[in-house]
Each structure stands twice: as structure tokens, then as C-alpha cells.
Amino acid sequence: MTTPCEVHLYASSHDKAKQVASDILKASKHLEIKYNFYDQNSYLSALNQRKENRLDRHTQEILKNAQYFYKTTKGIFDVTVGTLKQSMQYDTIDKIEKSKATLSAYVGCEHFSIKKNKIYFSNPHTRIDLGGFIKEYAVDNAIKIVKKSKIKTALINFGGDMYALGTKPNGDAFKIGIKNPLNPTEYIQDVYLSNQALTTSASYERNQTIEGKIYSHIMHTQAMQTKILSASVLSPTVLQSGVYSTALMIDAKLEVPFKKIVVDEKLEILH
């Protein structure tokens, strides 16, 4: 998942915890390999290269969820922004911006459709990137594995995308710190999780600098509101939290049906 991943299990035995952790690792690695946007031999690349159009049950579920969230976020959360990543092969701002301007016409979930068990694209340029989707999906999937094993308490954390199952043995909820976007070694607020998901999107996470201009890993056809430094969302699933925390980085005024913690450039929390 290109990020540290942690699995904390409160099990009846070491062997049981080890087996469940192994099952989670196997399932997560499978998702990572299958939907790797940058691996030309991955299943997702085969779809993007139009070498394959058949969808298995899980991929149909994932892409239909992507279409749903595209609508609920008014087009902000969009798995086809991967189309724009083709522009990052250039080494000058001028070339990058010209390429993005051309490719923007092919961004949008309306450019692909699902009929029965097949995907159809409206053009040869649109690319699907599930990088902002699969890690969150993997955490939710890990929790399903934990629940199936009858373990009642766990904390799954894949690079800050986390879910707390149950409470600690002493009955306390899991205490999680929201990082200070201007100093990620500090925490700006604590939240308490029990049977709940939390994700945070932030401008400090990953970026690329070209000729002095910083390009965030969060790409979109709309201009990102730079005054928003981070956005955290608590919800019933990591997938929902991930979608809305990412979308809030683009539009902090977006209506979100869950608790949110949005931090502006003055380190003030917006509601």
C-alpha cells in the first residue's frame, strides 16, 4: 500500500491472532497487486489499456461504489482523475498544464459505464485510478476478516486510514490523535473510536515539485483550496471516510453526512 500498515488484534491466543493477521496480509496484498495503477501487468492496467473489459464481482462492486460517490460528492471524488497523471511525465510546468488541459475533457465517471459484467469507456484516454479507494476498501475488508474470526476487538491502520472494532479490554475507546498539518509530529485534536472509521487527507502527505510549483497527490480538474491543510472524517466505514476526507480538500463546504474535522491555514477547525 506504499505506506506503513498496522494490525492490532485482541485475540484469545497468539496463534489465532497470527493466523488472522496472515489472512489480512494476503487479502490486502492481493488487492494492492490487482489494482496497481502503475504496474502495466496489473488487472487495473489491463482495463485502462482496453486489453480487458470483463469485471469480476469485487471490481463491479468497487466501480459502482466509485460511481455512487462521484454523484454524492457532486463530481469531486472521481476515480478517473488518474487520467491527469499522464501529464506528470513532463518536467516543465508549461508542458504539464497543457497536457492537463487536454486530458481534462476525458475526466469524469460518465466516461465509463458498467453493463452486466463488463466495463465500457466512451473514449481511449480515460484512466481509472483506485489509489484513493483501494487502501480504504482493504481496511474495511480486513475488518470483515476479523469479524469472521470472532475477534471482537481490533484496530486496523493502513497509513492513517483506520477502523476501531469494539473497545479495549478495559472498556475504553481507542484514542487517536489528529496531526497538526504544519507539524505532523504534533497533534491538534484527539478523537475516540469504537466501531467507527477515521481517515485524514492532508496537503503535507505527498507532493511533487516542478520548477518551484508544488503538485499535490490529490489531483482534480477543480482547483484545490490551498487554505485547507487537512480534513478528517469519522463514519461507519473507512471507504466513506476516505471519500469525504479527500473531497473536503477540494471543497471544504461540501455537505458531509458524518462528523468532520477540517483544519485551515490558521489551524482553526471548520465545521
C-alpha positions as CSV (number, residue, x, y, z in Angstrom):
1,M,0.0,0.0,0.0
2,T,3.2,2.2,-0.2
3,T,2.6,3.2,3.5
4,P,3.1,1.6,6.9
5,C,0.2,-0.7,7.8
6,E,-0.6,-1.9,11.3
7,V,-3.0,-4.6,12.6
8,H,-3.7,-4.7,16.3
9,L,-5.7,-7.7,17.4
10,Y,-7.0,-8.6,20.8
11,A,-7.4,-12.4,20.4
12,S,-7.8,-15.4,22.7
13,S,-4.4,-16.8,21.6
14,H,-1.2,-15.8,19.8
15,D,-1.8,-18.5,17.1
16,K,-5.3,-17.1,16.3
17,A,-4.0,-13.6,16.1
18,K,-1.1,-14.7,13.9
19,Q,-3.5,-16.5,11.5
20,V,-5.9,-13.6,11.2
21,A,-3.1,-11.2,10.6
22,S,-1.7,-13.5,7.9
23,D,-5.2,-13.6,6.2
24,I,-5.4,-9.8,6.3
25,L,-1.9,-9.5,4.8
26,K,-2.7,-12.0,2.0
27,A,-6.0,-10.3,1.1
28,S,-4.5,-6.8,1.2
29,K,-1.6,-7.8,-1.0
30,H,-4.0,-9.3,-3.5
31,L,-5.9,-6.0,-3.7
32,E,-2.7,-4.0,-4.0
33,I,-1.3,-6.1,-6.9
34,K,-4.7,-6.4,-8.7
35,Y,-5.5,-2.7,-8.7
36,N,-2.0,-1.2,-9.1
37,F,-2.3,1.8,-11.4
38,Y,1.4,1.9,-12.1
39,D,2.0,-1.8,-12.8
40,Q,1.5,-2.3,-16.5
41,N,0.8,-6.0,-15.8
42,S,-2.0,-5.4,-13.2
43,Y,-5.7,-6.2,-13.8
44,L,-6.5,-2.5,-13.5
45,S,-3.9,-1.6,-16.2
46,A,-5.5,-4.2,-18.5
47,L,-8.8,-2.4,-18.1
48,N,-7.2,1.0,-18.6
49,Q,-5.3,-0.2,-21.7
50,R,-8.6,-1.7,-23.1
51,K,-7.0,-5.2,-23.1
52,E,-9.7,-6.4,-20.8
53,N,-13.3,-5.4,-20.1
54,R,-14.7,-8.2,-18.0
55,L,-15.3,-7.3,-14.4
56,D,-15.4,-9.8,-11.5
57,R,-17.8,-9.3,-8.7
58,H,-15.5,-7.3,-6.4
59,T,-14.4,-5.0,-9.2
60,Q,-18.0,-4.3,-10.2
61,E,-18.8,-3.5,-6.5
62,I,-15.8,-1.2,-6.3
63,L,-16.5,0.7,-9.5
64,K,-20.2,1.0,-8.8
65,N,-19.3,2.5,-5.4
66,A,-17.0,4.9,-7.2
67,Q,-19.8,6.0,-9.5
68,Y,-22.1,6.4,-6.4
69,F,-19.6,8.6,-4.6
70,Y,-19.0,10.6,-7.8
71,K,-22.6,11.6,-7.6
72,T,-22.9,12.2,-3.9
73,T,-19.8,14.5,-3.9
74,K,-21.0,16.3,-7.0
75,G,-18.2,15.1,-9.1
76,I,-15.5,15.9,-6.7
77,F,-14.4,12.4,-5.7
78,D,-13.6,11.0,-9.1
79,V,-11.5,7.8,-9.8
80,T,-10.9,9.0,-13.3
81,V,-8.6,11.8,-12.2
82,G,-5.9,9.2,-12.9
83,T,-6.3,10.4,-16.4
84,L,-4.4,13.5,-15.5
85,K,-1.5,11.6,-14.1
86,Q,-0.3,11.1,-17.6
87,S,0.6,14.8,-17.6
88,M,3.1,14.3,-14.8
89,Q,5.5,12.6,-17.1
90,Y,6.7,16.0,-18.2
91,D,9.3,18.1,-16.5
92,T,8.1,21.7,-17.1
93,I,5.0,23.5,-15.8
94,D,4.1,24.6,-19.3
95,K,4.0,21.0,-20.7
96,I,2.2,19.7,-17.6
97,E,-0.5,22.3,-17.7
98,K,-1.1,22.0,-21.5
99,S,-1.3,18.2,-21.1
100,K,-3.8,18.5,-18.2
101,A,-5.9,21.0,-20.1
102,T,-6.2,18.4,-23.0
103,L,-6.8,15.4,-20.7
104,S,-9.4,17.2,-18.5
105,A,-12.0,16.6,-21.2
106,Y,-11.7,12.9,-20.5
107,V,-12.1,13.1,-16.7
108,G,-15.4,12.1,-15.2
109,C,-17.1,8.9,-14.2
110,E,-19.6,9.5,-17.0
111,H,-16.9,8.3,-19.4
112,F,-17.3,4.7,-18.3
113,S,-20.3,2.5,-17.9
114,I,-20.9,-0.9,-16.5
115,K,-23.3,-3.3,-18.3
116,K,-23.8,-6.7,-16.7
117,N,-20.2,-7.8,-16.1
118,K,-18.3,-5.6,-18.5
119,I,-17.0,-2.1,-18.5
120,Y,-17.2,0.3,-21.5
121,F,-15.3,3.5,-22.0
122,S,-16.5,6.4,-24.1
123,N,-13.0,7.2,-25.4
124,P,-9.5,5.8,-25.4
125,H,-8.0,8.3,-23.0
126,T,-9.9,7.9,-19.7
127,R,-7.9,6.1,-17.0
128,I,-9.2,4.8,-13.7
129,D,-7.0,5.1,-10.6
130,L,-8.2,3.4,-7.5
131,G,-5.3,4.6,-5.4
132,G,-7.7,6.7,-3.2
133,F,-10.1,3.9,-2.9
134,I,-8.4,0.5,-2.5
135,K,-6.5,1.2,0.7
136,E,-9.7,2.2,2.3
137,Y,-11.5,-0.8,0.8
138,A,-8.7,-3.0,2.1
139,V,-9.2,-1.8,5.7
140,D,-12.9,-2.5,5.5
141,N,-12.2,-5.9,4.1
142,A,-9.7,-6.5,6.9
143,I,-12.4,-5.8,9.5
144,K,-14.7,-8.3,7.7
145,I,-11.9,-10.9,8.2
146,V,-11.5,-10.0,11.8
147,K,-15.3,-10.2,12.5
148,K,-15.5,-13.6,10.7
149,S,-12.8,-14.9,13.0
150,K,-14.9,-13.9,16.0
151,I,-12.3,-11.5,17.3
152,K,-14.3,-8.6,18.9
153,T,-11.5,-6.0,19.4
154,A,-9.1,-4.7,16.8
155,L,-7.5,-1.6,15.4
156,I,-6.6,-1.7,11.7
157,N,-4.5,1.3,10.5
158,F,-3.3,1.4,6.9
159,G,-1.4,4.7,6.6
160,G,-3.8,6.7,8.7
161,D,-6.9,5.1,7.3
162,M,-8.2,3.2,10.3
163,Y,-11.1,1.4,11.9
164,A,-11.5,0.6,15.5
165,L,-13.5,-2.5,16.3
166,G,-15.1,-2.7,19.7
167,T,-13.3,-1.2,22.7
168,K,-10.0,-2.0,24.5
169,P,-10.2,-4.8,27.2
170,N,-10.6,-2.2,29.9
171,G,-13.7,-0.8,28.1
172,D,-12.0,2.4,26.8
173,A,-12.5,3.5,23.2
174,F,-9.3,3.9,21.1
175,K,-7.8,7.3,21.4
176,I,-6.5,8.6,18.0
177,G,-4.7,11.9,17.5
178,I,-5.3,14.2,14.5
179,K,-2.0,15.5,13.4
180,N,-1.1,19.2,13.2
181,P,-0.8,19.8,9.4
182,L,2.0,22.3,9.9
183,N,3.9,20.0,12.2
184,P,3.0,16.3,11.7
185,T,4.9,15.3,14.8
186,E,2.3,17.1,16.9
187,Y,-1.4,16.5,17.4
188,I,-4.1,19.2,17.1
189,Q,-7.0,17.2,18.5
190,D,-7.9,13.8,19.9
191,V,-10.8,11.6,18.9
192,Y,-12.2,8.4,20.4
193,L,-13.1,5.5,18.2
194,S,-15.3,2.4,18.8
195,N,-16.8,0.6,15.9
196,Q,-16.0,3.5,13.7
197,A,-13.7,4.6,10.9
198,L,-11.4,7.6,10.7
199,T,-9.4,8.9,7.7
200,T,-7.4,12.1,7.2
201,S,-6.4,13.7,3.9
202,A,-3.7,16.4,4.1
203,S,-1.6,18.6,2.0
204,Y,1.5,17.5,3.8
205,E,1.2,13.9,2.8
206,R,2.7,13.6,-0.7
207,N,3.5,16.1,-3.4
208,Q,5.8,16.7,-6.3
209,T,7.7,20.0,-7.1
210,I,8.2,21.0,-10.7
211,E,10.0,24.3,-11.4
212,G,9.1,25.5,-7.9
213,K,5.4,24.7,-8.2
214,I,4.0,22.1,-5.8
215,Y,1.7,19.5,-7.3
216,S,-0.4,17.7,-4.6
217,H,-1.0,13.9,-4.8
218,I,-4.7,14.9,-4.7
219,M,-5.4,15.7,-8.3
220,H,-8.6,17.2,-9.7
221,T,-9.9,19.3,-12.6
222,Q,-11.1,21.8,-9.9
223,A,-8.5,23.9,-8.1
224,M,-7.8,22.6,-4.6
225,Q,-8.5,25.1,-1.8
226,T,-5.0,25.6,-0.5
227,K,-6.3,27.2,2.7
228,I,-7.4,23.7,3.8
229,L,-4.5,21.9,5.3
230,S,-6.2,18.7,6.4
231,A,-9.6,17.0,6.5
232,S,-10.7,14.1,8.7
233,V,-14.0,12.3,8.7
234,L,-15.5,9.8,11.1
235,S,-18.0,7.4,9.6
236,P,-19.2,3.7,9.7
237,T,-16.7,2.6,7.1
238,V,-13.2,3.6,6.1
239,L,-14.3,3.8,2.4
240,Q,-16.9,6.5,3.3
241,S,-14.4,8.4,5.5
242,G,-11.7,8.3,2.8
243,V,-14.0,9.5,0.1
244,Y,-15.3,12.5,2.0
245,S,-12.0,13.5,3.6
246,T,-10.4,13.6,0.1
247,A,-13.4,15.6,-1.3
248,L,-13.3,18.1,1.5
249,M,-9.7,19.0,0.5
250,I,-11.2,20.2,-2.8
251,D,-14.4,21.8,-1.4
252,A,-14.5,22.4,2.3
253,K,-18.1,23.5,2.0
254,L,-19.2,20.1,0.7
255,E,-22.1,18.7,2.7
256,V,-20.9,15.6,4.5
257,P,-23.3,13.3,6.4
258,F,-20.7,12.5,9.0
259,K,-18.6,14.2,11.7
260,K,-15.7,16.1,10.1
261,I,-12.6,17.9,11.3
262,V,-11.3,20.4,8.7
263,V,-8.2,22.4,9.5
264,D,-7.5,25.7,7.7
265,E,-4.2,27.5,7.3
266,K,-4.7,29.2,10.7
267,L,-5.0,25.8,12.4
268,E,-8.6,26.6,13.1
269,I,-11.2,23.8,12.8
270,L,-14.0,24.4,10.4
271,H,-17.5,22.9,10.8
